[in-house]
Amino acid sequence: MKKIKLYLDTSIISHLDHQDTPDKMADTLRLWREVEDGIYDIYLSYVMFDELVRCEPDKRKILAQHIANIEYTLIETTDEISLLADEFIKQGILRQKSFDDAQHIASAMIHDCDAVVSWNFKHMVNIKTINGVKIVAALTGYKDVAIYTPSILIGGEDDDT
């Protein structure tokens, strides 16, 4: 069976050590265990690594240790990604100040990922962006990509009742 291809944005990596949001951190760590087990094909980008540099050093070290425990494909920023990200701005789906978020989505689309995984409700995990991705996919010929939180991927707890 073909593995699901997931693009993980910066918010996912950041929530591996995010003590002030314990529920999100717990769901992220549950997903991460599945990632470590090789259930998914994982895609990360230079955009994500550039954003992680802004974390404080102790947290950055913890996150780097998590990343070192997984296999992933690293996506370089290309003109093709930038042009597709520009399309999200041009269509009014995201604003120029959210260009990095547009690049996350564009990276996933260009690399035929099945889903972008994010906790970024403001710019990514919302109906405007989700519907906008469908429009841009139709306009550009790229594959549509779903946008999920880790909670959606890991599902609910097993209910023995």
C-alpha angles and dihedrals in degrees: 000000000000115000120239111252112227128189110204116206126207095268090063094052090044092052091059083084107023107129095176092064103044097169093053091043091051092051091045091052091048089053090045091057088056089048090051089050089058096243091138137038103240127211124193128175140215086243089063093047090048089054093048090058086072091064118101112267099253092051092044089055092052092048092048089054090053092049091049089061096062139066114235144159113243115221117211119212107254137179088254091057092046092050092050091046088052088055090060088054093044091051091051094243093122132011126242091254087062093054092124089057090050088052091052091055093042091051091053093047095048091049093049095243116172095220146006110224114210146149090206101116094164096062110010119018097058137097095254094056095038091052091041091056089056090052094048091046090054092046096047104033095240121135115268113247126208120229116216142165118233088252091066093050098047094045125207130313117282109264113214094185 
